[in-house]
Amino acid sequence: MRFFFSEPSATLAGGTSATTRPYYNPRMTLVEVTYELQGPLRPEQLRALGQFANTYGLRRFRVDEHLNRLSFEYDASRLKETEVAHVLRMARIPAQRRV
């Protein structure tokens, strides 16, 4: 499991701000979790993942077809890993185990 912490933006001359890294809410703790899949995802399962993107706190997902893995980045201050796993089950995504 990887953790990502946000970084505040820098203030430039003239009062404008710039971000040295992608800026997120300072209270947001981003976590990435990866699951091994039982098999390749079917088109309807990929569509279900797109719907999962509407879940509050989810940032992004990545499918690795070669390793048969699915990774999610989410805001741990809003979602728990058990909630991510629950949504996967509801979408009938064949997650075998967390890696």
C-alpha positions as CSV (number, residue, x, y, z in Angstrom):
1,M,0.0,0.0,0.0
2,R,1.4,3.4,-0.9
3,F,0.5,6.7,0.7
4,F,0.5,10.0,-1.1
5,F,0.4,13.3,0.9
6,S,-0.6,16.6,-0.6
7,E,1.7,19.6,-0.8
8,P,0.6,23.2,-0.4
9,S,1.0,25.5,-3.4
10,A,3.8,28.1,-3.5
11,T,3.0,31.9,-3.8
12,L,4.6,33.7,-6.6
13,A,5.4,37.4,-7.0
14,G,2.1,39.3,-7.5
15,G,0.2,37.1,-5.2
16,T,-0.5,34.3,-7.7
17,S,0.0,30.7,-6.7
18,A,1.7,27.8,-8.4
19,T,1.9,24.3,-7.5
20,T,5.2,22.4,-7.6
21,R,3.3,19.1,-7.6
22,P,-0.3,18.3,-8.3
23,Y,-2.2,20.0,-5.5
24,Y,-4.8,18.2,-3.5
25,N,-6.8,19.1,-0.4
26,P,-4.2,19.4,2.4
27,R,-6.3,17.1,4.6
28,M,-6.4,14.4,1.9
29,T,-4.4,11.2,2.4
30,L,-4.2,9.4,-0.9
31,V,-3.8,5.6,-0.7
32,E,-3.2,3.2,-3.5
33,V,-4.3,-0.4,-3.2
34,T,-3.8,-3.2,-5.8
35,Y,-5.9,-6.3,-6.3
36,E,-5.0,-9.4,-8.3
37,L,-7.9,-10.3,-10.6
38,Q,-9.2,-13.8,-11.2
39,G,-9.3,-13.2,-14.9
40,P,-9.4,-10.5,-17.6
41,L,-12.1,-7.9,-17.2
42,R,-15.0,-8.0,-19.6
43,P,-16.4,-4.8,-21.3
44,E,-19.3,-4.6,-18.8
45,Q,-16.9,-4.8,-15.9
46,L,-14.8,-2.0,-17.3
47,R,-18.0,0.1,-17.6
48,A,-18.8,-0.7,-14.0
49,L,-15.3,0.7,-13.1
50,G,-16.2,3.9,-14.9
51,Q,-19.2,4.2,-12.7
52,F,-17.1,3.5,-9.6
53,A,-15.3,6.8,-10.5
54,N,-18.4,8.6,-9.2
55,T,-17.7,7.3,-5.7
56,Y,-16.8,10.1,-3.3
57,G,-13.1,9.9,-2.5
58,L,-11.9,7.8,-5.4
59,R,-9.2,9.5,-7.4
60,R,-8.3,7.0,-10.2
61,F,-7.9,3.4,-11.1
62,R,-5.5,1.6,-13.4
63,V,-5.8,-1.9,-15.0
64,D,-2.7,-3.9,-15.8
65,E,-3.8,-6.5,-18.3
66,H,-0.4,-8.2,-18.4
67,L,-0.2,-8.8,-14.7
68,N,-3.9,-9.2,-14.3
69,R,-4.1,-6.5,-11.6
70,L,-6.3,-3.5,-10.7
71,S,-5.1,-0.6,-8.7
72,F,-7.1,2.2,-7.1
73,E,-6.0,5.5,-5.6
74,Y,-8.5,6.9,-3.1
75,D,-8.8,9.4,-0.3
76,A,-8.4,7.5,2.9
77,S,-10.0,10.3,4.9
78,R,-13.3,9.6,3.0
79,L,-13.1,5.9,2.0
80,K,-11.9,2.8,3.8
81,E,-10.3,-0.1,1.9
82,T,-13.2,-2.3,2.9
83,E,-15.6,0.2,1.1
84,V,-13.4,-0.1,-2.1
85,A,-13.6,-3.9,-1.9
86,H,-17.4,-3.7,-1.3
87,V,-17.9,-1.6,-4.4
88,L,-15.8,-4.1,-6.4
89,R,-17.9,-6.9,-5.3
90,M,-21.1,-5.0,-6.1
91,A,-19.7,-4.4,-9.6
92,R,-18.9,-8.1,-10.0
93,I,-15.2,-7.3,-10.5
94,P,-13.3,-10.6,-9.9
95,A,-10.8,-9.4,-7.3
96,Q,-9.0,-12.4,-6.0
97,R,-6.7,-10.9,-3.3
98,R,-4.9,-7.7,-2.4
99,V,-1.2,-7.6,-3.4
